[in-house]
Every structure is written in C-alpha cells, then in structure tokens.
Amino acid sequence: MVAQQEHRFNDQFREAFERPVEMVKEYPLASMLLMFGMGLGVGVLVSQSVCSAIAELAEEPTMTEKVRKQVIEALSHVVSPATLRQIQSYTS
C-alpha cells in the first residue's frame, strides 16, 4: 500500500518536472519572452529597493518632495492659511 502510494507520488513528481520541459520545447519563443519579462521584473524590483536604500542614506529630498514643496509655496500666495493647512494635512 505504502509502496504504491510512493510509486504514484514519484510518477506525479516526474510528470511535474517533464511537463514544463515539454511546454518549453513546444513554445520556445513564448517561453523565452516569459523568462525575459520575469527577469526584467525582478531586476526592476531589486534596483528599486537598492536605489531607495541609497536614497535614504543620502537624505536628499526626492523629486516628489521637491514638487510638493513648490506647489505648497505657490498655493500659499493664492489660498487662505486655513485652506493651506488643510491641503498640507492631506499630503503629509
């Protein structure tokens, strides 16, 4: 009984490894493009995490923070102080 279950498990395990090989042989271009896309995605994630770690060390304001500061500065000449504080509370 246990030997039959183990044999069936081994067959399923072998089939699970053979099926992707067959799919790659059948669709080589699609497989290559899929792997390229996955590699590109992983590369973007890794580079973004590395760049954010470096940016935290540099402690320079990001482009978003610079633009936010410029917008708040421009709005301070147009809207009331109460409205400006309300807008700042949304962006903080």
C-alpha positions, 0 to 999 in steps of 0.5 A: 500500500505504502509502496504504491502510494510512493510509486504514484507520488514519484510518477506525479513528481516526474510528470511535474518536472517533464511537463514544463520541459515539454511546454518549453520545447513546444513554445520556445519563443513564448517561453523565452519572452516569459523568462525575459519579462520575469527577469526584467521584473525582478531586476526592476524590483531589486534596483528599486529597493537598492536605489531607495536604500541609497536614497535614504542614506543620502537624505536628499529630498526626492523629486516628489518632495521637491514638487510638493514643496513648490506647489505648497509655496505657490498655493500659499500666495493664492489660498487662505492659511486655513485652506493651506493647512488643510491641503498640507494635512492631506499630503503629509 
